[in-house]
Amino acid sequence: QVHLVQSGGGLVQAGGSLRLSCVASGRTFSSHGMGWFRQAPGKEREFVAAISWSTDDTDYADSLKGRFTISRDNAKKTAYLQMNSLKPEDTAVYYCAANPYGLRYRPSQYLYWGQGTQVTVSS
């Protein structure tokens, strides 16, 4: 299986930036796509960003384009989510995830999940 370990969450003020990391280990050859999702209390888990590990193609939730950037470091087997111009509405638990296919946008399409990390944006 693929094991994902996240880091980089925390508390920031509105307008600030934060970078989340997700390190993959285990059977990483099965992980052909990585994604970031977030879930706020009382809400469904929603898509944030995705990247194809092999092609570097990316996609984002429309509302987050221009503020969030997903990237990867192949040597470190790490995916990142750079979050800029943060808003209180971005407050949520953020999860990284991996799937064996490529760019995917639904939680059900992902097989492996990180532990989640809290991102809190104060006004």
Backbone as CSV, one residue per row, in Angstrom:
resi,resn,N_x,N_y,N_z,CA_x,CA_y,CA_z,C_x,C_y,C_z
1,GLN,0.825,-1.170,0.000,0.000,0.000,0.000,0.875,1.241,0.000
2,VAL,0.228,2.370,-0.233,0.897,3.658,-0.217,0.559,4.354,1.088
3,HIS,1.577,4.863,1.740,1.402,5.584,2.987,1.731,7.050,2.748
4,LEU,0.844,7.924,3.175,0.993,9.352,2.965,1.066,10.052,4.311
5,VAL,2.089,10.869,4.484,2.282,11.615,5.714,2.307,13.093,5.393
6,GLN,1.430,13.845,6.039,1.287,15.255,5.765,1.972,16.103,6.830
7,SER,2.306,17.315,6.437,2.832,18.303,7.362,2.568,19.685,6.789
8,GLY,2.714,20.698,7.625,2.652,22.067,7.151,1.404,22.852,7.498
9,GLY,0.464,22.245,8.181,-0.725,22.973,8.572,-0.437,23.946,9.698
10,GLY,-1.451,24.710,10.055,-1.287,25.649,11.146,-2.269,26.785,11.077
11,LEU,-1.978,27.805,11.845,-2.816,28.989,11.951,-2.137,30.153,11.257
12,VAL,-2.863,30.803,10.357,-2.348,31.970,9.651,-3.419,33.042,9.603
13,GLN,-2.990,34.270,9.406,-3.919,35.371,9.250,-4.396,35.461,7.809
14,ALA,-5.577,36.016,7.638,-6.102,36.224,6.299,-5.099,37.003,5.457
15,GLY,-4.930,36.560,4.219,-3.958,37.162,3.332,-2.599,36.509,3.365
16,GLY,-2.383,35.645,4.324,-1.114,34.974,4.462,-0.996,33.756,3.572
17,SER,0.130,33.079,3.707,0.429,31.913,2.884,0.837,30.740,3.748
18,LEU,0.656,29.566,3.195,1.015,28.339,3.879,1.312,27.288,2.826
19,ARG,2.261,26.418,3.112,2.565,25.323,2.204,2.409,23.996,2.921
20,LEU,1.602,23.134,2.347,1.403,21.800,2.869,2.272,20.812,2.097
21,SER,2.752,19.804,2.798,3.563,18.760,2.186,2.918,17.408,2.412
22,CYS,3.158,16.510,1.484,2.626,15.155,1.561,3.687,14.209,1.032
23,VAL,4.278,13.429,1.912,5.352,12.509,1.550,4.784,11.109,1.383
24,ALA,5.059,10.510,0.241,4.576,9.175,-0.066,5.656,8.136,0.194
25,SER,5.244,7.010,0.726,6.147,5.888,0.930,5.375,4.597,0.687
26,GLY,6.097,3.482,0.691,5.469,2.209,0.414,5.448,1.926,-1.081
27,ARG,4.357,1.357,-1.549,4.233,0.967,-2.950,3.856,2.162,-3.804
28,THR,4.782,3.093,-3.899,4.487,4.365,-4.552,4.312,4.249,-6.060
29,PHE,4.795,3.170,-6.665,4.618,3.008,-8.104,3.164,2.866,-8.488
30,SER,2.336,2.545,-7.536,0.907,2.423,-7.787,0.188,3.764,-7.740
31,SER,0.880,4.800,-7.285,0.278,6.121,-7.153,0.573,6.939,-8.406
32,HIS,-0.378,7.000,-9.308,-0.213,7.726,-10.563,-0.804,9.131,-10.527
33,GLY,-1.533,9.423,-9.494,-2.094,10.738,-9.320,-2.153,11.109,-7.853
34,MET,-1.990,12.377,-7.582,-2.092,12.897,-6.226,-3.103,14.024,-6.216
35,GLY,-3.770,14.159,-5.108,-4.753,15.214,-4.982,-4.782,15.786,-3.586
36,TRP,-5.322,16.977,-3.500,-5.596,17.622,-2.234,-7.090,17.876,-2.123
37,PHE,-7.617,17.561,-0.966,-9.009,17.801,-0.641,-9.080,18.524,0.692
38,ARG,-10.225,19.101,0.966,-10.410,19.736,2.262,-11.828,19.501,2.743
39,GLN,-11.971,19.544,4.053,-13.272,19.320,4.651,-13.434,20.225,5.861
40,ALA,-14.423,21.083,5.796,-14.769,21.946,6.904,-15.870,21.292,7.726
41,PRO,-16.006,21.655,8.994,-17.047,21.058,9.822,-18.425,21.210,9.197
42,GLY,-19.162,20.118,9.146,-20.504,20.139,8.603,-20.593,20.149,7.094
43,LYS,-19.471,20.069,6.407,-19.471,20.104,4.953,-18.879,18.824,4.376
44,GLU,-19.190,18.589,3.119,-18.621,17.455,2.417,-17.156,17.710,2.093
45,ARG,-16.421,16.635,1.950,-15.047,16.759,1.510,-15.032,17.249,0.063
46,GLU,-14.285,18.301,-0.204,-14.299,18.905,-1.520,-12.924,18.892,-2.174
47,PHE,-12.954,18.850,-3.476,-11.743,18.831,-4.276,-11.038,20.173,-4.227
48,VAL,-9.722,20.134,-4.093,-8.900,21.337,-4.097,-8.001,21.381,-5.332
49,ALA,-7.192,20.350,-5.510,-6.231,20.332,-6.608,-5.787,18.905,-6.863
50,ALA,-5.311,18.651,-8.073,-4.810,17.332,-8.434,-3.623,17.467,-9.368
51,ILE,-2.779,16.457,-9.358,-1.615,16.433,-10.233,-1.371,15.005,-10.689
52,SER,-1.004,14.859,-11.957,-0.558,13.574,-12.470,0.912,13.413,-12.154
53,TRP,1.265,12.336,-11.498,2.645,12.154,-11.084,3.589,12.017,-12.266
54,SER,3.130,11.397,-13.325,3.999,11.122,-14.463,4.062,12.271,-15.471
55,THR,2.961,12.955,-15.702,2.910,13.998,-16.725,3.026,15.413,-16.172
56,ASP,2.795,15.599,-14.890,2.810,16.900,-14.238,1.609,17.759,-14.618
57,ASP,0.625,17.187,-15.280,-0.615,17.914,-15.528,-1.305,18.197,-14.201
58,THR,-1.923,19.360,-14.120,-2.588,19.771,-12.890,-3.986,20.283,-13.171
59,ASP,-4.789,20.311,-12.140,-6.112,20.897,-12.223,-6.505,21.374,-10.836
60,TYR,-7.420,22.339,-10.810,-7.806,22.982,-9.569,-9.307,23.205,-9.506
61,ALA,-9.800,23.296,-8.296,-11.152,23.795,-8.135,-11.206,25.220,-8.672
62,ASP,-12.273,25.536,-9.402,-12.351,26.831,-10.073,-12.163,27.997,-9.110
63,SER,-12.726,27.891,-7.933,-12.666,28.985,-6.985,-11.276,29.205,-6.411
64,LEU,-10.390,28.249,-6.585,-9.061,28.329,-5.999,-7.963,28.637,-7.006
65,LYS,-8.301,28.638,-8.267,-7.306,28.936,-9.288,-6.745,30.338,-9.080
66,GLY,-5.433,30.429,-9.145,-4.768,31.695,-8.937,-4.289,31.906,-7.524
67,ARG,-4.820,31.156,-6.575,-4.384,31.257,-5.187,-3.631,30.022,-4.716
68,PHE,-4.057,28.860,-5.165,-3.444,27.605,-4.738,-2.658,26.998,-5.888
69,THR,-1.538,26.372,-5.557,-0.712,25.707,-6.551,-0.287,24.341,-6.037
70,ILE,-0.537,23.322,-6.828,-0.080,21.982,-6.497,1.191,21.698,-7.286
71,SER,2.125,21.022,-6.659,3.373,20.672,-7.317,3.902,19.374,-6.725
72,ARG,4.960,18.879,-7.310,5.555,17.643,-6.822,7.068,17.693,-6.950
73,ASP,7.723,16.882,-6.143,9.155,16.674,-6.208,9.345,15.170,-6.344
74,ASN,9.695,14.729,-7.542,9.790,13.299,-7.798,10.853,12.624,-6.930
75,ALA,11.990,13.286,-6.768,13.080,12.701,-5.995,12.675,12.481,-4.550
76,LYS,11.918,13.401,-4.000,11.485,13.298,-2.612,10.153,12.585,-2.454
77,LYS,9.539,12.235,-3.567,8.214,11.611,-3.562,7.256,12.404,-2.691
78,THR,7.243,13.680,-2.940,6.467,14.605,-2.133,5.602,15.485,-3.012
79,ALA,4.374,15.645,-2.609,3.468,16.593,-3.234,3.284,17.782,-2.308
80,TYR,3.068,18.941,-2.897,2.919,20.167,-2.132,1.642,20.883,-2.537
81,LEU,1.138,21.639,-1.612,0.056,22.562,-1.900,0.453,23.921,-1.350
82,GLN,0.764,24.836,-2.247,1.082,26.203,-1.865,-0.206,27.001,-1.847
83,MET,-0.510,27.589,-0.717,-1.743,28.332,-0.533,-1.398,29.785,-0.253
84,ASN,-1.841,30.662,-1.135,-1.589,32.086,-0.997,-2.897,32.845,-0.846
85,SER,-2.785,34.069,-0.360,-3.952,34.935,-0.179,-5.065,34.203,0.547
86,LEU,-4.722,33.583,1.633,-5.673,32.747,2.354,-6.818,33.563,2.932
87,LYS,-7.978,32.948,2.930,-9.201,33.555,3.436,-9.756,32.710,4.571
88,PRO,-10.538,33.307,5.456,-11.163,32.506,6.510,-11.965,31.325,5.968
89,GLU,-12.539,31.472,4.788,-13.306,30.393,4.174,-12.442,29.190,3.803
90,ASP,-11.135,29.362,3.793,-10.228,28.251,3.512,-9.987,27.370,4.724
91,THR,-10.477,27.778,5.867,-10.294,26.998,7.086,-10.932,25.623,6.935
92,ALA,-10.143,24.588,7.143,-10.615,23.218,6.970,-9.497,22.264,7.352
93,VAL,-9.841,20.997,7.421,-8.835,19.952,7.471,-8.477,19.600,6.035
94,TYR,-7.217,19.646,5.723,-6.741,19.364,4.378,-6.134,17.972,4.323
95,TYR,-6.507,17.232,3.296,-6.037,15.869,3.107,-5.327,15.730,1.768
96,CYS,-4.225,15.031,1.760,-3.655,14.601,0.499,-4.084,13.171,0.239
97,ALA,-4.092,12.788,-1.018,-4.561,11.469,-1.401,-3.860,11.020,-2.670
98,ALA,-3.852,9.710,-2.897,-3.209,9.128,-4.065,-4.139,8.140,-4.736
99,ASN,-4.039,8.064,-6.047,-4.831,7.113,-6.815,-3.950,6.484,-7.882
100,PRO,-4.356,5.329,-8.415,-3.524,4.634,-9.401,-3.754,5.059,-10.838
101,TYR,-4.514,6.118,-11.091,-4.940,6.439,-12.450,-4.297,7.700,-13.021
102,GLY,-4.474,8.815,-12.334,-3.982,10.091,-12.830,-4.800,11.214,-12.233
103,LEU,-5.141,12.193,-13.053,-5.958,13.306,-12.578,-7.365,12.811,-12.255
104,ARG,-7.746,12.988,-11.003,-9.064,12.604,-10.547,-9.570,13.684,-9.613
105,TYR,-10.908,13.766,-9.477,-11.501,14.909,-8.809,-12.495,14.560,-7.709
106,ARG,-12.765,13.300,-7.524,-13.706,12.883,-6.504,-12.994,12.074,-5.427
107,PRO,-13.377,12.257,-4.170,-12.746,11.472,-3.106,-12.828,9.966,-3.326
108,SER,-13.932,9.496,-3.898,-14.117,8.068,-4.102,-13.145,7.485,-5.112
109,GLN,-12.488,8.315,-5.901,-11.533,7.846,-6.887,-10.136,7.641,-6.315
110,TYR,-9.936,8.012,-5.082,-8.636,7.902,-4.435,-8.616,6.732,-3.472
111,LEU,-7.501,6.015,-3.471,-7.371,4.817,-2.667,-6.626,5.040,-1.356
112,TYR,-5.734,6.006,-1.339,-4.872,6.215,-0.181,-4.982,7.654,0.279
113,TRP,-4.970,7.823,1.592,-5.173,9.141,2.182,-4.170,9.435,3.273
114,GLY,-3.762,10.690,3.341,-2.969,11.152,4.453,-3.829,11.337,5.682
115,GLN,-3.179,11.695,6.776,-3.883,11.779,8.052,-4.690,13.057,8.212
116,GLY,-4.475,14.008,7.331,-5.147,15.286,7.424,-4.382,16.265,8.297
117,THR,-4.488,17.522,7.964,-3.856,18.555,8.765,-4.762,19.778,8.796
118,GLN,-4.872,20.374,9.970,-5.752,21.518,10.152,-5.108,22.785,9.618
119,VAL,-5.865,23.517,8.820,-5.487,24.849,8.377,-6.552,25.807,8.882
120,THR,-6.138,26.760,9.676,-7.056,27.744,10.226,-6.608,29.130,9.800
121,VAL,-7.510,29.871,9.191,-7.224,31.218,8.715,-8.064,32.189,9.521
122,SER,-7.411,33.058,10.247,-8.101,34.021,11.085,-8.344,35.314,10.318
123,SER,-9.417,35.999,10.658,-9.767,37.251,10.005,-9.104,38.424,10.676
